[in-house]
Amino acid sequence: MITSFQSYQFYTKDINETLRRAAADAVTSRELQYYRDNIGSITSIDEFLGDDRIYAYAMKAYGLEEMTYAKAFIRKVLESDLTDTDSFANLLTDTKYRTLAAAYDFGSTVTSEIIQTTSQIDNLIDTYEQSIEDNDGQLKADTAYFTAVSQTFTTVDDLFRDTRARDYVFTTFGIDPSTFDYNTIRSVITSDISDANSYVNSVIAPQVNDWLVLVDDLNTQLADPANTPAQKDKINYLIAQYSKAIAKADNFYNLAAAFNFKADGTLDAGVDAMSAAQLKMVTESYVLSQPRLTTTGALLNKQYYEDTISTVTTIDELLNNSRLSIMLLTAYGIPLTTSRADVKWALEQDTSDLNGEIYTKSEGMIALAKAFNFEADGSITPGLDIQDSDQLFLTMANYIDKYNDADEEADQAAIAKYKLYIGLTKNLDDFLSAEPAAVTIREFALKAFNIAPEEVSTFKLKQIFTSDPYDPESYVNQMKDDRFVQLVKAYNFAADGSIGSPRYAQSENEITRISKAYYTAVTRLDSSESSKAAAEAEAVYYRTQLQSLETVDQLLADVRLKNVLLVAEGLRPVDVSNEMLRAVLTSDLDDPDSFANQQSDIGFQKVAGSFNFDADGFIRSESGRSVQNERGLVETQRLYLTQAIEEEAGQESLGARLALYFERMAPTVTSNFEILADDALAQFVRTAFSISEETASSDIDKQKAMLDRYLDVDDLLDPEKLESLIQRFLALYDLDNGAPDPLLTIMNGSTSINFETVATLAQLRASF
């Protein structure tokens, strides 16, 4: 007669071989294949409960066969939202129901349709702010490149061929790279401003003179009181257009002065394309021509101020220099709209007279007056500099501190408007409309990704937003411009332009399951308040980060995420390298030879199946199974095989079946109440500790108190202690049920067993 111990060893000696053997059974194999082939077509609870084979398979897998008849009850379990602690499944004592609910997703855990999640909004704002910070670095890089390459130009066409250098120059002088006329710009750059016959002097200058005459004439017309409002609007429009043309011509003149090319586009022998002074003029103009003043621009202004201020001799001279004037007002927090007359008056005041009128003005005006040494007539006080060293230092310190205050205030206002308006957006057409609110949020988004509004039409934006950023063949990916890919990922527009649900690397169900499993695993061994708080913080961190996680690399780079994931699946983080985890996460679970499927611990397959990553480590463009993801399928299949193995073992030995069942369930047990609630677990423990069956009818609290004296459930997490307890149970079960003494069986040579096991059994028998 085979003992329970021998039967148990037969099934556990090589568990993978046991699983393969069970899967090869004709009946089991048919059920496994039917389930795998058909679960993907199930789309509702009604279909699930209506397919007897699918339903019976699931109930057996999760150890709920005796509840197969109770379809109404199981429906309530499957409809439970596991993110809701008060949902039906979460309120049931038996954890098998929660495990069943977590294996499927019938839409009870709803991922809301929302244009942007909180994380997406926060990430977009972070991107917006980061793009501002990055702008200064890009300016430095562009300037360094132009400075280096400009020294290599030998002909004007060298500049045109280098588009990066060309665009640097064009940006500096306000020329649109997409619409410029080559012949015109080439003629400008090759002009000699000292030559009356050069292009700028013979063609551009006469045009400017004509425009100036026209502007004067239009201003005269504008002063005519007989003009109707419509006529005034037309005149103002013409004045604006001519003024733009004059400004453009002025830029052309400065562009011509920036280079030393001859009319034929070449250089005289020994002459560089740009002198040091010309290069400085262009690079400074480039930095200062940006829509937003950067740190580099502010430092250039500071240097200019320090180099120039000592040459100023009167207030008028100071105020006539707009660059200096703006810096002064900025430094002392005075609105740029303040009139010149008011500023001049303040600078003329005697601040030593504490009763003077200047002290009735704003603090900024008072500080400005104190920062200079002017007399009432606007001249510099005899014997003093326009600013002494302390005054100069304070002015520049104030400027560097405040140069971007106005921009930062504008940023905060823009962010506030974005948060206000984005939630009111109903669909993509609404987002792309000409309504002021839509324009505000759209331009904010484009700016975050350094996309100029004029760079892309609303028609093209519609094509972009309705394509799948995770599909390499989609329209947005075919553009080969990552700015637009990231723009699309920042929103949740569906292919038809409606608002869809955010796409996560893990479903809400999986995120919830892992968060809870991690919390349970951590607090089981340490239930202190500090441990609970720490575990909760990590679970919240996991949930938050998973909402924006897009690639395997991002996961591998975050130690906290990896730790939560692995601990939740019963794996030791110290045993899993990044290389191994990457191989697991990019495995194809449909391929029996994939890396994850070759691992003996099912935890690796569950990790692979719980994510929506493709072989390259990116979120898959196509959604997974309808009601069960790969993790649920793998786990269900393994549980079904395990149940089949336990049933087979039970035909030979009920003790072996109980041992296999206890071994499987032990890691999930968190309280002796759970053992008492499960008849099989309770029978195992009573046998292992020689507790009378009669105690099963006593008060539940007393039973629990007694079990607590015998068994610390935390010991079930220790493989050695668990193995020792199982061996103890098997020996006592066979003794209680009249099976032959294992030692006698061994001595009779009816089986083969190692010396260590013999010694263990002998020790157990001696203790009884």
Secondary structure by P-SEA (a helix, b strand, c coil): cccaaaaaaaacccaaaaaaaaaacaaaaaaaaaaaacccccccaaaaaacaaaaaaaaaaacccccccaaaaaaaaaacccccccccccccccaaaaaaaaaccccccccccccccaaaaaaaaaaaaaaaaaaaaaaaaaaaaaaaaaaacccaaaaaaaaaaaaaaaaaaccccccccaaaaaaaaacccccccccccccaaaaaaaaaaaaaaaaaaaacccccaaaaaaaaaaaaaaaaaaaaaaaaaaaaaacccccccccccccccccaaaaaaaaaaaaaacccccaaaaaaaaaaaaacccccccaaaaaacaaaaaaaaaaacccccccaaaaaaaaaccccccccccccccaaaaaaaaacccccccccccccccccaaaaaaaaaaaaaccaaaaaaaaaaaaaaaaacccccccccccccccaaaaaaaaaaaaaaccccccccaaaaaaaaacccccccccccccccaaaaaaaaaccccccccbbbbbccccaaaaaaaaaaaaaaaacccccaaaaaaaaaaaaaaaaaaaccccaaaaaacaaaaaaaaaaaccccccccaaaaaaaaacccccccccccccccaaaaaaaaacccccccccccccccccccaaaaaaaaaaaaaaaaaaaaaaacaaaaaaaaaaaaccccccaaaaaacaaaaaaaaaaaccccccccccaaaaaaaaaacccccccccaaaaaaaaaaaaaaaaaaaccccaaaaaaaccccccaaaaaaaaaaaaac
